[in-house]
């Protein structure tokens, strides 16, 4: 028996690979999904992989930090919540209709939403993967309650290359902690967002004021006074968010609420203390309106959430 040379083997492998590629191309061309026009395929991919708000979080399990994402099924859209927020009477503290729209997404142990966006279809064939691999990034809104998680998510996304970061079009941030350190804890993650997620077109800001944190501020530094401390922290938060004004943002919603404090109001022993720092709904609306106007300054004024 005559042994084949390395050159012959190499040529044989190339020929086999070429034949396999040709066979795959012929098979894909006869597959109903893959033979559709690109515009129609993209619509199907978007229905399968996109169109959702996905809350991103990290869980510490023993010594391992695990990623978790949860599809959001809110009681109303951010746009509807924005409309209700804008139309509330300004002499109230808070509203009852919009604040709890994400409550079931975050509460433990009753997390009822499905855990993740299903991407199994991307593993069926190479052509489908190449056509749809960026769809989950470009057609979903990624939500973050923690600045640390946002920071880590940016780093993780960049590990896969800049194309994934550039594919992201929509994010939601949900600041819920106000601390009295000198710098705002969201400042650096939002600076990274501006630097790496440069194609963001839609931004949702859901700012939840936390009574307990303000109580800490007042009790530890009573000479500051409640409203002084409050305005100082929210001024820093506004500056952090406005770092995103250079992005090509077209749609913005900004909502400020303190519904947790609202529900505890009647049984709270610090009612008078609370009145000293708590923003009225008029103050919340003014803060939100100012942030929206500055983010959209010089851009499309017909965007979502703009009065």
N, C-alpha and C positions, 0 to 999 in steps of 0.2 A: 504494500500500500504506500502510495506516495503522499508524504506530508505536504500540506499547503504552506506556502511561505507567509511571513507576516504581512507582506503587501497584499497577497491574495485574500488573506483573512480580513484585512482592513477594508479592502474593496467590497468583500462580501458583506461585511457589517454595514457599510455605507449603503450598499444596494438594498439590504434588508430594511434598514431604517427608512430609506427613501420610499420603498414599497409600502411600509407601514404607515408613513405619513400620508401617502396618496390614498391608502385604503380608509384612513380616518377621515380625510377630507371628503371622500365620496360618501361615506356613511353619514357624516354631519350634514352634508348637503341634502340628504334625503330625510333627515330628522325634521318633523314638522316645526318644532320650536326654533331650531337653529336656522331653518330656511326662511323664516319670516323676515320682513324688512326691518332694518335697524331701529327705526322709530317705534315700531310696534313691540319689538323685543324689549326695548328700554322701558316701555310702559309696563310690560309684564314683570320685568325685573324689579321695577319700583314698587309694584303692588306686593311682590313677594318679600322683598328685603327692606323696604323703606316706608316713609310716611308716618313714623312713630316718634314719640318722645321716649328716649332711653335713659333712665337714671343710672349713672355710673357711680359705683362705690367700691370700697376695699374693706375686706373683713380680715381681722387678725385671728388666725386659727393656730393655736400653740405658737410656734416661732415662724410661721409661714404667713406672708401677706398675700391674700387671694383677691383677685378681681371679681366683681359681681356686677351684672347689669340687669336692669329690670324694665321691661316694657311698661309704659305708662298708659293707663286707661282712666284719664281724669273725668270728673263729673261734668266739666265744661272745658272748652278750649281756652288757651291763653288770650285769644282775641276777644272771646265773649267775656271772660273775666275782666279784661281791660275796659271793655265798654261799660260793664256794671260799676267798676271802680270809679271811672270818670264821672258817672252820673249820680253817684251817691251824694246825699246832702252833706255839705262840708262841716256842719256843726256837730257831727257825730264823731265817735272815737274810731269806729271800725264798722265793717259790714258783715253780714251773716252769709251772703250768697256765694262769694267766690273763694274765701280763704282755705276751705278744706278740700279743694279739688284734687290735691295730691296726697291726702292723708293716708289712704290705703296703700300708696306706693312705698311708704317709708316705715310705717308702724310695724313693730315686732310684737309677738310672733305671727301676726295675722297678715302676712304678705300674700295677697291673693293673686297678684298679677303673674303671668308667665315669666320665667326667669330671664330669657334671653332672646335676641333676634336669631332666628334659625338660618344658618348659612350652609346647611348640608348640601343644598343644590349646587353650590360652587365647586364641590368635590366630584361632581359626576363626569365632567370632561374638561379638557384643557381649553377648548374654544369658549365654552360657557364661562369658565373662570376668567379668562382674559377679557371677555366682553362685560362681565358684571362685577368684577372684584372691587370696584370703587363705589358701586351703587349703595351699599350699606353705610358708607361714610358720607356720601353727598346728599342722600335723601332722608336721613334721620336727624332728629335734634338730640344732641347729647347734653344731659342735665347733670349739674354738679352742685352738691350742697357744701362740700368741703374744699377749701382752697388747696389743701395738700393733695387731694385726689385729682383735682384739675392739673396741678403741677406734674404729678406722676403720669397722668394720662397723656399729656403732651410728650413727655419723655418716651413713653411706651410707643406712641404713634410714630415718633421719629426713628425708632429702631427699625421700623419696616420701610423706611425711606420717606423722603419729603413728599412723594406723590400722594400718600395717604393723608398727610396733614393738609395738603392743598385741596384735597377732595372735600373736606369738611365745609359745609355751608351754613350750619345752624347750631347754636348752643344755647343752653339755659343755665344761668347761675342763680343759686338760691341762698344768698348769704343769710345766716341765721344767728351768727354770733358777733357781738360787738364787745371788744376788749379795750382796756384802757392803756395798752402799750403805745409807744410813740408812733409806730408805723402800722398801717392797715395790713392785715394778714392776706388780703386778696391782691395787694399791689403787685407783687412779683409774679404770681400765676397769670394775672391778666396781662402783664407786660409780655410774658412768654406767649400768650395767646395772640397778641397783636403781632409778634415777631414771626410766629410759625404758622398760625391758622389764618393766612392772609386773604383767603377767599370767602370769609364769613359774610353772608348777606342777611341773615336773620338772627336777632338777639332777643332773648327773653330774660328779664331781670325780675325775680320774685323775692323781694326783700322782706324777711320776717323779723320784726323787732322782738327782742327777747327781754322780757321784764326782769328776769333773774340777773342777767348780766348788768343791767343798769342799776339794780339794787346794790350789786357789788361795788360799782363805781361810786355810788352815793355814800354808802356806808364806809368805804375805805378812804374816800377823799371828800368828806362832806363840804369842804370849803369851795369845791368846784360848783356845787349846785347841780340839780338834776338836768335842767335844760341845757346848761353850758356844756356839761359832759356829753349829753346826747348830740347836740349840734356839732361838737368837735369830732365825734366819731363818724357821724354821717357825712360830714364834710370830707373826711378822709376816704370814706367808701365811695362817695361821688367821684372824687379825683381818680380813684383806682379804676372805676368803670369807664370814665371818660378817656382813658388811655386807648380805648377801642375806636375812637372817633375817626381814625385814619383808615379804618377798614371799609370795604365797599358795602356797608350795611344799608339795606333798603327797607327792612321791616323791623320794628322795635315794639316790644311791650314792656312796660315797667309798672310793677304793682308793689305797694308797700302795705303791710298789714301786721297786726299784733293779736291775732285771734286767740292765741293761747292765753295771753294776758286778759283778753276780753272775757273769756269763759271763767277765769278765776276771780274776776273783779269783785263779785258780791261776797265771796268768802275769804278774800285776801285781807289780812290784818294791816297791810301797809297801803290802804286805799289812798290816804292823803299823800303819802310818799310817792305813790304812783302818779297821782295827778301832777306832781311837781316835774316829772320828766316826760310823761307820755305825750306823744304828738297827737294833735287832733287830726281828723281826716283831711281837713283843709291843708295842714302842713304836709301830710303824706302825699296828697295830690300835687302840691306845689313842687315837692322834691322830685316826684316821678316825672312831672311835666318838664321840668328844667333839664333833667337827664336826657329825656327823649329828644328835646329840641336841639341840644348840643351834639348828640350823637348823629342827628340827621341834618345838621347845619350844612347848607349848600348841596344837599342831596335831594332825592325824590321825596317831596313833602306829602305825597299821597299814601305814604306807607302806613302799615298797620299800627294802630295805637296812637296816632297823632291827632290831636284835637283840631 
